[in-house]
Amino acid sequence: MRPIDPLPQGAVVLFLELVVKPEHRAEFVEALWEDANGALDTEAGCLRFDVTVDSQDPNRFMLFEVYRDAGARAIHRAAPYLKRIGAGLDTWLAEPSRMVVSSPIGPD
């Protein structure tokens, strides 16, 4: 499926993988949706924030976030709804998170 609108040049695209301890899953998911919904509802520069879960491991989450530019990502990093999940990660995660920061390219 092709996106309706191509990503703007200068967009910041994040792929994150987070593995959560089973006993903290519910708390993590609540904080994660608070962050995702806060970004999508209040940040004009947050173009996409997809939350997915591994089909084999319900404690492995993959996030796909797209910000218009580095400034929009900085706004998100300072947002109040990010603080809860940021504060809980040391307790909730079963292993270090993995993040890939990328940029869009267009066809030649």
N, CA, C and O atoms as a MOPAC input file, in Angstrom:
PM7 MOZYME 1SCF
protein

 N      0.85200 1    -1.17000 1     0.00000 1
 C      0.00000 1     0.00000 1     0.00000 1
 C      0.89600 1     1.23000 1     0.00000 1
 O      1.80600 1     1.33800 1     0.82200 1
 N      0.64900 1     2.13400 1    -0.89500 1
 C      1.42100 1     3.37100 1    -0.96700 1
 C      0.78300 1     4.41400 1    -0.06300 1
 O     -0.44200 1     4.50100 1     0.03000 1
 N      1.61800 1     5.20400 1     0.60400 1
 C      1.04300 1     6.27300 1     1.44300 1
 C      0.33700 1     7.31200 1     0.57400 1
 O      0.72200 1     7.54800 1    -0.57100 1
 N     -0.68700 1     7.91800 1     1.12900 1
 C     -1.43000 1     8.96200 1     0.41400 1
 C     -0.53300 1    10.16700 1     0.17000 1
 O     -0.49400 1    10.70700 1    -0.93600 1
 N      0.17400 1    10.57700 1     1.18800 1
 C      1.09700 1    11.71000 1     1.07600 1
 C      2.51200 1    11.20900 1     1.33500 1
 O      2.74500 1    10.52200 1     2.33000 1
 N      3.45000 1    11.53400 1     0.47100 1
 C      4.83300 1    11.12400 1     0.73900 1
 C      5.37900 1    11.86300 1     1.96000 1
 O      4.91700 1    12.95200 1     2.30200 1
 N      6.35800 1    11.26000 1     2.59900 1
 C      6.99200 1    11.90900 1     3.74600 1
 C      7.74300 1    13.13800 1     3.27500 1
 O      8.39400 1    13.10400 1     2.23100 1
 N      7.66200 1    14.21500 1     4.02600 1
 C      8.39000 1    15.41400 1     3.61000 1
 C      9.89800 1    15.22600 1     3.75600 1
 O     10.36800 1    14.52100 1     4.65000 1
 N     10.64400 1    15.86900 1     2.86100 1
 C     12.09200 1    15.86100 1     3.00700 1
 C     12.42100 1    16.52000 1     4.34300 1
 O     11.80500 1    17.52100 1     4.70900 1
 N     13.37100 1    15.97500 1     5.06100 1
 C     13.72600 1    16.49400 1     6.37200 1
 C     12.95900 1    15.83500 1     7.49900 1
 O     13.21500 1    16.12100 1     8.66900 1
 N     12.01200 1    14.94700 1     7.16800 1
 C     11.26200 1    14.24100 1     8.21400 1
 C     12.20700 1    13.34600 1     9.01100 1
 O     13.21700 1    12.86200 1     8.50000 1
 N     11.85100 1    13.14200 1    10.26800 1
 C     12.59400 1    12.24000 1    11.14700 1
 C     11.70500 1    11.02100 1    11.37700 1
 O     10.58400 1    11.14100 1    11.87000 1
 N     12.21800 1     9.85200 1    11.01600 1
 C     11.46000 1     8.61300 1    11.12400 1
 C     12.13600 1     7.73200 1    12.16700 1
 O     13.33600 1     7.47000 1    12.08700 1
 N     11.35900 1     7.27900 1    13.14400 1
 C     11.88500 1     6.45100 1    14.22200 1
 C     11.26200 1     5.06000 1    14.17400 1
 O     10.05200 1     4.91500 1    14.00600 1
 N     12.09200 1     4.05800 1    14.32200 1
 C     11.65100 1     2.68500 1    14.52900 1
 C     12.17100 1     2.29100 1    15.90800 1
 O     13.37600 1     2.33100 1    16.15600 1
 N     11.26500 1     1.91100 1    16.80200 1
 C     11.67400 1     1.52700 1    18.14900 1
 C     11.17500 1     0.13100 1    18.46400 1
 O     10.06600 1    -0.24500 1    18.08300 1
 N     11.99500 1    -0.63100 1    19.15800 1
 C     11.60100 1    -1.94400 1    19.65400 1
 C     11.78500 1    -1.93300 1    21.16500 1
 O     12.85300 1    -1.59800 1    21.67800 1
 N     10.72000 1    -2.30700 1    21.86200 1
 C     10.73900 1    -2.32200 1    23.31900 1
 C     10.19000 1    -3.65700 1    23.80800 1
 O      9.09500 1    -4.06000 1    23.41500 1
 N     10.94000 1    -4.34000 1    24.65800 1
 C     10.49700 1    -5.60200 1    25.24400 1
 C     10.21900 1    -5.33300 1    26.71700 1
 O     11.09300 1    -4.90300 1    27.46900 1
 N      8.97900 1    -5.59900 1    27.10400 1
 C      8.49400 1    -5.24100 1    28.43000 1
 C      8.40800 1    -6.48900 1    29.31500 1
 O      8.06900 1    -7.57400 1    28.84400 1
 N      8.71700 1    -6.31700 1    30.58700 1
 C      8.52100 1    -7.39900 1    31.54300 1
 C      7.02100 1    -7.67400 1    31.65200 1
 O      6.22800 1    -6.73900 1    31.76800 1
 N      6.62900 1    -8.94300 1    31.61700 1
 C      5.19800 1    -9.26900 1    31.62800 1
 C      4.42300 1    -8.62500 1    32.78200 1
 O      3.27600 1    -8.21600 1    32.60400 1
 N      5.02400 1    -8.53700 1    33.92800 1
 C      4.32600 1    -7.98400 1    35.09300 1
 C      4.11300 1    -6.46800 1    34.99200 1
 O      3.35900 1    -5.90000 1    35.78200 1
 N      4.75900 1    -5.81900 1    34.04300 1
 C      4.60400 1    -4.37000 1    33.85900 1
 C      3.89800 1    -4.01600 1    32.55700 1
 O      3.79000 1    -2.84100 1    32.20700 1
 N      3.41900 1    -5.02600 1    31.83900 1
 C      2.82100 1    -4.79500 1    30.52000 1
 C      1.65200 1    -3.81800 1    30.56200 1
 O      1.61800 1    -2.87300 1    29.77300 1
 N      0.71500 1    -4.01600 1    31.44400 1
 C     -0.48600 1    -3.16300 1    31.48800 1
 C     -0.12000 1    -1.70700 1    31.76000 1
 O     -0.64200 1    -0.80200 1    31.10900 1
 N      0.76400 1    -1.48300 1    32.70900 1
 C      1.18500 1    -0.11700 1    33.04800 1
 C      1.92700 1     0.52500 1    31.87200 1
 O      1.72100 1     1.69700 1    31.55700 1
 N      2.78600 1    -0.25800 1    31.23700 1
 C      3.52600 1     0.23200 1    30.06900 1
 C      2.57100 1     0.62200 1    28.93500 1
 O      2.69600 1     1.70200 1    28.35900 1
 N      1.62700 1    -0.25500 1    28.62200 1
 C      0.69600 1     0.00400 1    27.52400 1
 C     -0.11400 1     1.26300 1    27.80100 1
 O     -0.33400 1     2.06500 1    26.89300 1
 N     -0.55500 1     1.44700 1    29.01800 1
 C     -1.31000 1     2.65300 1    29.37200 1
 C     -0.47200 1     3.91200 1    29.13800 1
 O     -0.95500 1     4.88400 1    28.55700 1
 N      0.77400 1     3.89000 1    29.59000 1
 C      1.65700 1     5.04900 1    29.41900 1
 C      2.02000 1     5.24700 1    27.94800 1
 O      2.14000 1     6.38200 1    27.48700 1
 N      2.19400 1     4.16400 1    27.22200 1
 C      2.53000 1     4.25500 1    25.80300 1
 C      1.39900 1     4.92100 1    25.02300 1
 O      1.65300 1     5.80500 1    24.20500 1
 N      0.16100 1     4.51000 1    25.26600 1
 C     -0.96600 1     5.12900 1    24.57000 1
 C     -1.16600 1     6.57900 1    24.98900 1
 O     -1.59900 1     7.40400 1    24.18500 1
 N     -0.85400 1     6.89300 1    26.23700 1
 C     -0.90700 1     8.29800 1    26.67000 1
 C      0.06300 1     9.13500 1    25.82900 1
 O     -0.26500 1    10.23900 1    25.39600 1
 N      1.25600 1     8.59000 1    25.60900 1
 C      2.26100 1     9.28300 1    24.80400 1
 C      1.81900 1     9.37900 1    23.34400 1
 O      1.84500 1    10.46200 1    22.75800 1
 N      1.41400 1     8.25500 1    22.75600 1
 C      1.02300 1     8.24300 1    21.34700 1
 C     -0.15500 1     9.17900 1    21.08600 1
 O     -0.12300 1     9.97600 1    20.14900 1
 N     -1.18400 1     9.08100 1    21.90700 1
 C     -2.36200 1     9.93000 1    21.71200 1
 C     -2.05000 1    11.39500 1    21.97000 1
 O     -2.56900 1    12.27100 1    21.27700 1
 N     -1.20800 1    11.67200 1    22.96200 1
 C     -0.80400 1    13.05200 1    23.21600 1
 C     -0.09300 1    13.64200 1    22.01800 1
 O     -0.35000 1    14.78300 1    21.63300 1
 N      0.80100 1    12.86800 1    21.42900 1
 C      1.54400 1    13.34600 1    20.26000 1
 C      0.60500 1    13.57800 1    19.07200 1
 O      0.65800 1    14.62400 1    18.42500 1
 N     -0.24400 1    12.60400 1    18.79500 1
 C     -1.12800 1    12.71400 1    17.63800 1
 C     -2.19200 1    13.79600 1    17.81700 1
 O     -2.59600 1    14.43600 1    16.84600 1
 N     -2.64100 1    14.00000 1    19.04100 1
 C     -3.71600 1    14.96600 1    19.30100 1
 C     -3.23400 1    16.40900 1    19.42600 1
 O     -3.98800 1    17.34000 1    19.14300 1
 N     -1.97800 1    16.60400 1    19.85100 1
 C     -1.54700 1    17.97000 1    20.17400 1
 C     -0.33100 1    18.46800 1    19.40800 1
 O     -0.02100 1    19.65800 1    19.46600 1
 N      0.35900 1    17.59900 1    18.70000 1
 C      1.57800 1    17.99700 1    18.00200 1
 C      1.35500 1    18.00300 1    16.49300 1
 O      1.25100 1    16.94600 1    15.87200 1
 N      1.28400 1    19.17800 1    15.91500 1
 C      1.09800 1    19.27500 1    14.46300 1
 C      2.25200 1    18.61000 1    13.70800 1
 O      2.06700 1    18.13500 1    12.58700 1
 N      3.43100 1    18.57800 1    14.31200 1
 C      4.60000 1    18.00400 1    13.66100 1
 C      4.72300 1    16.50000 1    13.79300 1
 O      5.60600 1    15.90100 1    13.18000 1
 N      3.84800 1    15.86900 1    14.58500 1
 C      3.83700 1    14.40500 1    14.66700 1
 C      2.90400 1    13.90300 1    13.57800 1
 O      1.68400 1    14.02600 1    13.69000 1
 N      3.47700 1    13.33900 1    12.52900 1
 C      2.71100 1    12.90600 1    11.36600 1
 C      2.18400 1    11.48800 1    11.50300 1
 O      1.19800 1    11.12300 1    10.86300 1
 N      2.84100 1    10.68600 1    12.33700 1
 C      2.42900 1     9.29600 1    12.49600 1
 C      3.02000 1     8.74400 1    13.78200 1
 O      4.14600 1     9.07500 1    14.15400 1
 N      2.24500 1     7.89400 1    14.46000 1
 C      2.72100 1     7.23700 1    15.67800 1
 C      1.98300 1     5.90300 1    15.75800 1
 O      0.91100 1     5.80800 1    16.35700 1
 N      2.56800 1     4.88300 1    15.15000 1
 C      1.96000 1     3.55200 1    15.12300 1
 C      2.52300 1     2.71300 1    16.26100 1
 O      3.72900 1     2.71100 1    16.50500 1
 N      1.65100 1     2.01000 1    16.94600 1
 C      2.02100 1     1.09500 1    18.02200 1
 C      1.63500 1    -0.30700 1    17.57200 1
 O      0.46700 1    -0.56900 1    17.28300 1
 N      2.61000 1    -1.20800 1    17.51300 1
 C      2.33400 1    -2.58800 1    17.12300 1
 C      2.95400 1    -3.53500 1    18.14700 1
 O      3.83100 1    -3.15700 1    18.92300 1
 N      2.47300 1    -4.76800 1    18.12500 1
 C      2.99300 1    -5.78300 1    19.03500 1
 C      3.35400 1    -7.02300 1    18.21100 1
 O      2.66700 1    -7.36100 1    17.24700 1
 N      4.41100 1    -7.67400 1    18.59300 1
 C      4.88200 1    -8.88500 1    17.93600 1
 C      3.78200 1    -9.95100 1    17.99600 1
 O      3.17700 1   -10.15900 1    19.04700 1
 N      3.52700 1   -10.61900 1    16.88300 1
 C      2.47000 1   -11.63800 1    16.85700 1
 C      2.84600 1   -12.89200 1    17.64200 1
 O      1.97800 1   -13.69800 1    17.97400 1
 N      4.13000 1   -13.06000 1    17.93900 1
 C      4.58100 1   -14.22500 1    18.70700 1
 C      4.88400 1   -13.89900 1    20.16600 1
 O      4.88200 1   -14.79100 1    21.01400 1
 N      5.14200 1   -12.63800 1    20.45900 1
 C      5.52400 1   -12.23200 1    21.81400 1
 C      4.72900 1   -10.99000 1    22.20400 1
 O      5.03400 1    -9.89600 1    21.72900 1
 N      3.72100 1   -11.13400 1    23.05500 1
 C      2.86800 1    -9.99600 1    23.41000 1
 C      3.56600 1    -8.92300 1    24.23600 1
 O      2.97600 1    -7.88500 1    24.53600 1
 N      4.81000 1    -9.16800 1    24.60000 1
 C      5.56600 1    -8.18400 1    25.38200 1
 C      6.61600 1    -7.45300 1    24.54700 1
 O      7.39700 1    -6.66600 1    25.08300 1
 N      6.63900 1    -7.70800 1    23.25100 1
 C      7.58300 1    -7.04200 1    22.34000 1
 C      6.79000 1    -6.05900 1    21.48100 1
 O      5.94000 1    -6.45600 1    20.68400 1
 N      7.08200 1    -4.77200 1    21.65700 1
 C      6.37100 1    -3.70600 1    20.96100 1
 C      7.28900 1    -3.04900 1    19.94600 1
 O      8.48400 1    -2.87400 1    20.18600 1
 N      6.71600 1    -2.69100 1    18.82100 1
 C      7.43100 1    -1.94100 1    17.80700 1
 C      6.65700 1    -0.65200 1    17.55100 1
 O      5.44000 1    -0.66500 1    17.36700 1
 N      7.38200 1     0.45000 1    17.54400 1
 C      6.77800 1     1.75500 1    17.29800 1
 C      7.33700 1     2.30900 1    15.99700 1
 O      8.50700 1     2.11400 1    15.66900 1
 N      6.47700 1     3.00200 1    15.26600 1
 C      6.86900 1     3.68600 1    14.04300 1
 C      6.37200 1     5.11800 1    14.19700 1
 O      5.16900 1     5.38000 1    14.17900 1
 N      7.31900 1     6.03500 1    14.34800 1
 C      6.96500 1     7.43700 1    14.57100 1
 C      7.56200 1     8.28300 1    13.45200 1
 O      8.69600 1     8.06800 1    13.02300 1
 N      6.77100 1     9.25000 1    12.98900 1
 C      7.25700 1    10.15600 1    11.95200 1
 C      7.00200 1    11.58300 1    12.41000 1
 O      5.88000 1    11.95300 1    12.75600 1
 N      8.07300 1    12.37800 1    12.40500 1
 C      7.99500 1    13.79000 1    12.76600 1
 C      8.37200 1    14.62800 1    11.54300 1
 O      9.27100 1    14.26400 1    10.78400 1
 N      7.69000 1    15.72800 1    11.36400 1
 C      7.88800 1    16.59700 1    10.19700 1
 C      9.35100 1    16.96700 1    10.00700 1
 O      9.84300 1    17.02400 1     8.88000 1
 N     10.05700 1    17.22100 1    11.13200 1
 C     11.46000 1    17.61900 1    11.08000 1
 C     12.05900 1    17.46800 1    12.47800 1
 O     11.37500 1    17.06200 1    13.41700 1
 N     13.32900 1    17.79800 1    12.60000 1
 C     14.01200 1    17.65800 1    13.89200 1
 C     13.37000 1    18.54100 1    14.96200 1
 O     13.32500 1    18.15600 1    16.13100 1
 N     12.87600 1    19.71200 1    14.58100 1
 C     12.20400 1    20.58500 1    15.54000 1
 C     10.95100 1    19.94700 1    16.10100 1
 O     10.67000 1    20.07900 1    17.29200 1
 N     10.18700 1    19.25400 1    15.25900 1
 C      8.97900 1    18.57600 1    15.72200 1
 C      9.33200 1    17.43600 1    16.66900 1
 O      8.62200 1    17.19300 1    17.64500 1
 N     10.42700 1    16.73900 1    16.38500 1
 C     10.85800 1    15.67600 1    17.30400 1
 C     11.27300 1    16.27100 1    18.64200 1
 O     10.98200 1    15.69400 1    19.69000 1
 N     11.94300 1    17.40900 1    18.62300 1
 C     12.35100 1    18.06600 1    19.86900 1
 C     11.13500 1    18.47300 1    20.69000 1
 O     11.14400 1    18.34800 1    21.91500 1
 N     10.09400 1    18.95600 1    20.03000 1
 C      8.85700 1    19.30900 1    20.73800 1
 C      8.28700 1    18.07300 1    21.41500 1
 O      7.85000 1    18.14400 1    22.56400 1
 N      8.28700 1    16.94600 1    20.72200 1
 C      7.77000 1    15.72000 1    21.32400 1
 C      8.60600 1    15.29300 1    22.52500 1
 O      8.06400 1    14.88600 1    23.55300 1
 N      9.90900 1    15.38500 1    22.39400 1
 C     10.78700 1    14.95900 1    23.49900 1
 C     10.58900 1    15.79600 1    24.75500 1
 O     10.91300 1    15.34400 1    25.85300 1
 N     10.05900 1    17.01500 1    24.61100 1
 C      9.81400 1    17.88700 1    25.76300 1
 C      8.37200 1    17.80800 1    26.25800 1
 O      8.02000 1    18.48100 1    27.22700 1
 N      7.53800 1    17.00500 1    25.61900 1
 C      6.11100 1    16.95700 1    25.95000 1
 C      5.86600 1    16.32800 1    27.31900 1
 O      6.56400 1    15.39000 1    27.70300 1
 N      4.87700 1    16.83800 1    28.05700 1
 C      4.60100 1    16.30200 1    29.39700 1
 C      4.13400 1    14.84900 1    29.39300 1
 O      4.42100 1    14.12200 1    30.34400 1
 N      3.43400 1    14.40700 1    28.37300 1
 C      2.92700 1    13.02800 1    28.34400 1
 C      4.02300 1    12.01900 1    28.03800 1
 O      3.80800 1    10.81800 1    28.20500 1
 N      5.18400 1    12.46900 1    27.59900 1
 C      6.31700 1    11.56400 1    27.39000 1
 C      7.03200 1    11.25900 1    28.70900 1
 O      7.71900 1    10.24300 1    28.82100 1
 N      6.87500 1    12.11900 1    29.68900 1
 C      7.60200 1    11.96600 1    30.95100 1
 C      7.25400 1    10.66700 1    31.67400 1
 O      8.13500 1    10.01100 1    32.22800 1
 N      5.96600 1    10.29100 1    31.67200 1
 C      5.55900 1     9.07600 1    32.39800 1
 C      6.22900 1     7.83900 1    31.82500 1
 O      6.78100 1     7.02500 1    32.56600 1
 N      6.18200 1     7.69800 1    30.51400 1
 C      6.79400 1     6.50200 1    29.93000 1
 C      8.31400 1     6.56100 1    30.06500 1
 O      8.95600 1     5.53900 1    30.30800 1
 N      8.88600 1     7.74400 1    29.91100 1
 C     10.33000 1     7.88400 1    30.07500 1
 C     10.79300 1     7.49700 1    31.46700 1
 O     11.83800 1     6.86600 1    31.63100 1
 N     10.01100 1     7.87900 1    32.47100 1
 C     10.37000 1     7.56900 1    33.86000 1
 C     10.22200 1     6.08200 1    34.17400 1
 O     10.92000 1     5.56200 1    35.04400 1
 N      9.32300 1     5.39800 1    33.47500 1
 C      9.06300 1     3.99700 1    33.80200 1
 C      9.91000 1     2.98700 1    33.07300 1
 O      9.96000 1     1.82500 1    33.47700 1
 N     10.57900 1     3.39300 1    32.00600 1
 C     11.27200 1     2.41300 1    31.17100 1
 C     12.31600 1     1.58900 1    31.91400 1
 O     12.44000 1     0.39000 1    31.66500 1
 N     13.06400 1     2.20400 1    32.81300 1
 C     14.09000 1     1.44600 1    33.53700 1
 C     13.47500 1     0.29300 1    34.32400 1
 O     14.09100 1    -0.76400 1    34.46200 1
 N     12.28400 1     0.48900 1    34.83000 1
 C     11.58700 1    -0.54800 1    35.59400 1
 C     10.86000 1    -1.52100 1    34.67900 1
 O     10.88500 1    -2.72900 1    34.91800 1
 N     10.21700 1    -1.01500 1    33.64000 1
 C      9.32800 1    -1.83000 1    32.81600 1
 C     10.02200 1    -2.70100 1    31.78800 1
 O      9.51900 1    -3.77700 1    31.46500 1
 N     11.16800 1    -2.27100 1    31.25800 1
 C     11.78700 1    -2.99400 1    30.15100 1
 C     12.56900 1    -4.22100 1    30.61900 1
 O     13.26000 1    -4.19300 1    31.63800 1
 N     12.43700 1    -5.29800 1    29.84200 1
 C     13.15400 1    -6.53300 1    30.12400 1
 C     14.56200 1    -6.51800 1    29.52400 1
 O     15.43100 1    -7.28600 1    29.93800 1
 N     14.77300 1    -5.64300 1    28.55500 1
 C     16.07700 1    -5.51400 1    27.90300 1
 C     16.17900 1    -4.10300 1    27.34600 1
 O     15.16600 1    -3.41200 1    27.23500 1
 N     17.36700 1    -3.66700 1    26.99800 1
 C     17.49100 1    -2.30400 1    26.45800 1
 C     16.65800 1    -2.13400 1    25.18700 1
 O     16.56300 1    -3.04100 1    24.36000 1
 N     16.06600 1    -0.96600 1    25.05400 1
 C     15.30000 1    -0.67600 1    23.83900 1
 C     16.25400 1    -0.48700 1    22.66900 1
 O     17.43900 1    -0.20100 1    22.84600 1
 N     15.71100 1    -0.65200 1    21.47600 1
 C     16.48100 1    -0.42400 1    20.25900 1
 C     15.75800 1     0.63500 1    19.43300 1
 O     14.53600 1     0.59900 1    19.29200 1
 N     16.51900 1     1.56700 1    18.89500 1
 C     15.93600 1     2.62400 1    18.08700 1
 C     16.79800 1     2.85000 1    16.84400 1
 O     18.02700 1     2.86900 1    16.90500 1
 N     16.11200 1     3.01800 1    15.72600 1
 C     16.76400 1     3.39700 1    14.47900 1
 C     16.13800 1     4.72200 1    14.07700 1
 O     14.91600 1     4.83500 1    13.98300 1
 N     16.97900 1     5.72600 1    13.84100 1
 C     16.51700 1     7.03400 1    13.36800 1
 C     16.86300 1     7.09400 1    11.88800 1
 O     18.01100 1     6.88300 1    11.49800 1
 N     15.86200 1     7.38400 1    11.07200 1
 C     16.10400 1     7.40000 1     9.62600 1
 C     15.45400 1     8.61900 1     8.98000 1
 O     14.73400 1     9.38500 1     9.62100 1
 N     15.73100 1     8.76800 1     7.70000 1
 C     15.19700 1     9.88100 1     6.90400 1
 C     14.58000 1     9.31800 1     5.63300 1
 O     15.05300 1     8.30700 1     5.11500 1
 N     13.54000 1     9.94900 1     5.12700 1
 C     12.92600 1     9.45200 1     3.89600 1
 C     13.79500 1     9.74300 1     2.66700 1
 O     14.55900 1    10.70700 1     2.63400 1
 N     13.65200 1     8.89200 1     1.67600 1
 C     14.25800 1     9.16000 1     0.36600 1
 C     13.14300 1     9.00500 1    -0.65900 1
 O     12.19900 1     8.24200 1    -0.45200 1
 N     13.25400 1     9.71600 1    -1.73600 1
 C     12.27700 1     9.59700 1    -2.80200 1
 C     12.80700 1     8.72800 1    -3.92000 1
 O     13.99200 1     8.39500 1    -3.94300 1
 N     11.94000 1     8.35600 1    -4.84800 1
 C     12.42100 1     7.56500 1    -5.98200 1
 C     13.31700 1     8.41700 1    -6.87700 1
 O     13.16800 1     9.63600 1    -6.95300 1
 N     14.22300 1     7.76600 1    -7.53000 1
 C     15.12500 1     8.49000 1    -8.45000 1
 C     14.40000 1     8.97300 1    -9.66800 1
 O     15.00600 1     9.59700 1   -10.53900 1

